[in-house]
Amino acid sequence: MMAEVSGGIFASASNEEELQKEFDRAEKVLESWNQWKDDAMYDIEVQETDNYFDILGISNDWYFTTLGVDNNLHSFADVLEEIEFITYEQSKELKNRISTVMEKIEETGNQLEKDMEEISEKSLQEAKKWLNKNINPKHQKSDIKHL
């Protein structure tokens, strides 16, 4: 029972004062583990926020880049029509094709954003789960006093 409760760590004390010192030491170790775990959990939460803003930044860059490409291609079709390199009907057809391609690019961007969010969520949840499972002192301060 004691080996299980103490996690296999033993200490000897020949009097009440030495026993109290061991209890105090055990409390400090437990407090250190709890603080380390709290810090690690906080780091995961900070990473979650960082990931959110990184994904948002990438999505915004994707959006503005594709918007610029779309505008440039449509303007190019207008210029070709204006200099009479193509007819109005050809310009209209070219713009339809541009729009079709740009819709696919937008769909791809949306899917990439969704994939990045899912990957981030999964990895952060796995980190939290691992932390809770593996870095979890088995006993609280009150448990130490009752040993």
C-alpha positions in Angstrom: 0.0 0.0 0.0 2.7 2.5 0.9 4.7 1.7 -2.2 1.7 2.3 -4.3 0.8 5.6 -2.6 4.3 6.9 -2.7 5.0 5.8 -6.2 7.8 3.6 -5.0 9.7 6.4 -3.2 10.7 5.7 0.3 12.2 7.9 3.0 13.1 7.1 6.6 12.5 9.2 9.7 13.5 8.3 13.2 11.4 10.9 14.9 8.4 13.2 14.4 10.6 16.2 13.3 12.3 14.1 10.5 8.9 12.8 9.5 7.5 16.3 9.3 10.5 17.3 7.1 9.7 14.4 4.8 6.1 15.5 4.6 7.2 19.1 3.8 9.6 17.8 1.1 6.9 15.7 -0.4 4.5 18.6 -0.5 7.1 20.8 -2.2 7.7 18.1 -4.8 3.9 17.8 -5.4 3.6 21.5 -5.7 6.4 21.6 -8.2 4.8 18.9 -10.3 1.4 20.7 -10.2 3.0 24.0 -11.1 4.9 22.4 -14.0 1.7 20.7 -15.2 -0.2 24.0 -15.0 2.6 25.8 -16.9 2.6 23.1 -19.6 -1.2 23.3 -19.9 -1.0 27.1 -20.2 1.7 26.6 -22.9 -0.7 24.4 -24.8 -3.5 27.0 -24.5 -1.1 29.7 -25.8 -0.2 27.5 -28.7 -3.9 27.1 -29.4 -4.2 30.9 -29.7 -1.1 31.2 -31.8 -2.3 28.5 -34.1 -5.7 30.2 -34.5 -4.0 33.5 -35.5 -1.5 31.7 -37.8 -4.3 30.0 -39.6 -6.3 33.2 -39.8 -3.2 35.0 -41.3 -2.7 32.3 -43.9 -6.5 32.4 -44.8 -6.4 36.2 -45.1 -3.3 36.0 -47.3 -4.9 33.3 -49.4 -8.1 35.4 -49.8 -6.3 38.7 -50.7 -3.9 36.9 -53.1 -6.7 35.1 -54.9 -8.8 38.3 -54.9 -5.9 40.1 -56.6 -5.4 37.4 -59.1 -9.2 37.4 -59.9 -9.2 41.1 -60.3 -6.1 41.1 -62.5 -7.5 38.3 -64.8 -10.8 40.1 -65.2 -9.0 43.4 -65.9 -6.8 41.5 -68.4 -9.9 40.3 -70.2 -11.3 43.9 -70.3 -8.0 45.2 -71.7 -7.9 42.4 -74.4 -11.5 43.4 -75.4 -10.6 47.2 -75.3 -7.7 46.8 -77.6 -9.9 44.7 -79.8 -7.7 41.6 -79.5 -10.9 39.6 -78.6 -14.6 40.3 -79.0 -17.1 41.1 -76.3 -18.4 37.5 -76.4 -14.9 36.1 -76.2 -14.2 38.4 -73.2 -17.4 37.3 -71.6 -16.5 33.6 -72.1 -13.0 34.2 -70.8 -14.4 35.9 -67.6 -16.8 32.9 -67.1 -13.8 30.5 -67.3 -11.8 32.8 -64.9 -14.7 32.7 -62.4 -14.9 28.9 -62.6 -11.2 28.6 -61.9 -11.3 31.1 -59.1 -14.2 29.3 -57.4 -12.1 26.1 -57.4 -9.2 28.1 -55.9 -11.5 29.5 -53.2 -12.9 26.0 -52.4 -9.3 24.8 -52.1 -8.4 27.6 -49.8 -11.5 26.9 -47.6 -10.6 23.2 -47.4 -7.0 24.0 -46.5 -8.2 26.3 -43.7 -10.5 23.6 -42.4 -7.7 21.0 -42.6 -5.3 23.2 -40.7 -7.9 23.8 -38.0 -8.6 20.1 -37.6 -4.9 19.3 -37.5 -4.3 22.0 -34.9 -7.3 20.9 -32.8 -6.3 17.2 -32.9 -2.6 17.8 -32.0 -3.5 20.2 -29.1 -6.2 17.8 -27.8 -3.6 14.9 -27.9 -1.1 17.1 -26.0 -3.7 17.9 -23.3 -4.7 14.3 -23.1 -1.1 13.1 -22.7 -0.4 15.8 -20.1 -3.5 14.9 -18.1 -2.7 11.2 -18.3 1.0 11.1 -17.8 1.8 14.2 -15.7 -0.8 13.9 -13.0 0.5 13.6 -9.4 -1.5 10.8 -7.9 -2.2 12.6 -4.7 -3.0 16.0 -3.4 -1.5 17.9 -0.5 -4.2 16.5 1.8 -3.2 12.9 0.8 0.4 13.5 2.0 -0.8 14.5 5.5 -2.7 11.2 5.8 0.1 8.9 4.9 
